[in-house]
């Protein structure tokens, strides 16, 4: 938690505007400091008939707080997906 927030992003299309609101936002649940339960994200299912623009996985302050108070048993990440036309 002392390292601050962490973010990983994959940009599929150069027209992605990072300041726009994501089309999809949800938690990815993982356990035991992230070693168990790394679920996958299906961008094609989320965007359906739209073009995927970007995917971002963030360890927000809230995610880090949840990991700290559960002593690393529950360590979520926030996932954002942007879809275009």
C-alpha positions as semicolon CSV with decimal commas, in nm:
position;residue;x (nm);y (nm);z (nm)
1;X;0,000;0,000;0,000
2;X;0,295;0,232;0,049
3;X;0,382;0,217;-0,322
4;X;0,070;0,415;-0,421
5;X;-0,158;0,344;-0,712
6;X;-0,064;0,113;-0,999
7;X;-0,205;0,113;-1,349
8;X;-0,161;-0,106;-1,657
9;X;-0,326;-0,017;-1,984
10;X;-0,357;-0,162;-2,332
11;X;-0,458;0,075;-2,612
12;X;-0,623;-0,098;-2,908
13;X;-0,709;0,214;-3,107
14;X;-0,529;0,549;-3,129
15;X;-0,862;0,735;-3,113
16;X;-0,898;0,646;-2,745
17;X;-0,951;0,949;-2,525
18;X;-0,823;0,873;-2,172
19;X;-1,030;1,155;-2,024
20;X;-1,358;1,002;-2,146
21;X;-1,572;0,791;-1,916
22;X;-1,516;0,414;-1,957
23;X;-1,790;0,205;-2,114
24;X;-1,741;-0,067;-1,850
25;X;-1,599;-0,060;-1,498
26;X;-1,583;-0,348;-1,253
27;X;-1,368;-0,520;-0,991
28;X;-1,142;-0,813;-1,065
29;X;-1,135;-1,029;-0,755
30;X;-0,812;-1,196;-0,651
31;X;-0,693;-1,349;-0,328
32;X;-0,375;-1,412;-0,132
33;X;-0,186;-1,106;-0,258
34;X;-0,309;-1,168;-0,614
35;X;-0,169;-1,519;-0,653
36;X;-0,511;-1,686;-0,666
37;X;-0,810;-1,599;-0,882
38;X;-0,678;-1,377;-1,159
39;X;-0,992;-1,369;-1,377
40;X;-0,975;-1,287;-1,745
41;X;-1,159;-1,006;-1,920
42;X;-1,327;-1,063;-2,256
43;X;-1,317;-0,725;-2,428
44;X;-1,511;-0,862;-2,725
45;X;-1,799;-0,966;-2,497
46;X;-1,797;-0,630;-2,318
47;X;-1,789;-0,419;-2,635
48;X;-2,003;-0,662;-2,840
49;X;-2,052;-0,494;-3,180
50;X;-1,840;-0,190;-3,091
51;X;-1,468;-0,153;-3,144
52;X;-1,258;-0,190;-2,827
53;X;-1,048;0,122;-2,774
54;X;-0,860;0,053;-2,451
55;X;-0,841;-0,161;-2,139
56;X;-0,699;-0,043;-1,807
57;X;-0,639;-0,234;-1,486
58;X;-0,591;-0,009;-1,185
59;X;-0,494;-0,067;-0,824
60;X;-0,676;0,230;-0,677
61;X;-0,643;0,357;-0,323
62;X;-0,969;0,178;-0,240
63;X;-0,834;-0,152;-0,377
64;X;-0,514;-0,115;-0,177
65;X;-0,713;-0,029;0,137
66;X;-0,924;-0,345;0,096
67;X;-0,606;-0,552;0,059
68;X;-0,454;-0,398;0,371
69;X;-0,757;-0,442;0,597
70;X;-0,795;-0,807;0,490
71;X;-0,420;-0,866;0,540
72;X;-0,377;-0,956;0,171
73;X;-0,646;-1,221;0,169
74;X;-0,868;-1,018;-0,070
75;X;-0,678;-0,802;-0,319
76;X;-0,909;-0,656;-0,586
77;X;-0,821;-0,446;-0,890
78;X;-1,046;-0,210;-1,082
79;X;-1,088;-0,275;-1,456
80;X;-1,199;-0,012;-1,707
81;X;-1,283;-0,082;-2,073
82;X;-1,353;0,182;-2,337
83;X;-1,554;0,089;-2,646
84;X;-1,600;0,295;-2,961
85;X;-1,837;0,292;-3,255
